């Protein structure tokens, strides 16, 4: 059985509505708050929740109240609240330094990159050069990372989303008044091939943050998937509207076995269960680039959803030593992976092929050990257990912390997992 979730968005979607729905569905606000503290932004906001009625229906409203201007020397004083102007690399560094759960980290990075690419396309600049309030604002960081933490806590494997309402009217932005949908939202609709419709509400219903979350993480948009519903979370929006301004999060299980897991944004994820899928294989050879630049490129590729990236030493023309860089990704991620290769390496050309690969059913489990909690990857062929592997990074982190060998931590994790299965 696969744990899945469905965002039903009759009045659109925003980051705080996602948080409200997750908290209403059972994610402890204390857990999200504690993990968010690792971002180092606690002095910039206060996170709290309340039960609130929208058109007679009870839902959870999560508030991200911004406090005084943060200590960064680059900030913009918005008429309503102080907003930090951060670039994409600044936010990536904040997330990577926060020691978040792996899936939450990877999804957060991918969402911010999707959002920065949309803003960059709108303004005609590179994503890394975008300095705009939606990505840089503290509340956007809290909304996006908090949502990823909640989905990870619920162990959601697949995410789906309804068609989205366009909204209407005008909004006030840094560059003056803009039509709804906002330009970045419209660009995200385009990149995600999102089905849209009008519900005749002339307000901003889908924010750039909300659009980026579902465009990055949702497998498909449209009707609900076949599922048995176990829990429903209701996240309230900020305004009263003609329709109940509530984002509805359906959580349940699906017995379907051919769907892929929560987006392709996590390098730890592969489709459930044993099946055959189409992948893109990208190759390029490089002989004039620093190894550190190649290492950075590999990190960038994983952050946007590459399934695997690796290099091989080769001998090129005139006996020059070089590397063959290979990227494996889902076809929908091919363009963004190629863009990263062109931007971060000296290559002038990339070969691409489409291949078939057979993949085993796998799932992530967490096991407690005397050293701390460790994620375990468990793989099956049908119902037969094929492989059990503790996550390398978890073992390495705990080995350094306790000053023991990596092998000791790895061995203990395996012993505890097998012991838990025999109980």
Beta strands, then each sheet from edge to edge (+ up, - down):
strand 1: 2-8
strand 2: 45-54
strand 3: 57-66
strand 4: 75-77
strand 5: 82-84
strand 6: 158-161
strand 7: 164-165
strand 8: 170-173
strand 9: 176-179
strand 10: 196-197
strand 11: 228-236
strand 12: 246-254
strand 13: 275-286
strand 14: 308-315
strand 15: 321-329
strand 16: 351-359
strand 17: 361-369
strand 18: 372-381
strand 19: 384-390
sheet 1: 6+ 1+ 12- 11+
sheet 2: 2+ 3-
sheet 3: 4+ 5-
sheet 4: 7+ 10+
sheet 5: 8+ 9-
sheet 6: 14+ 15- 13+ 16-
sheet 7: 17+ 18- 19+
end
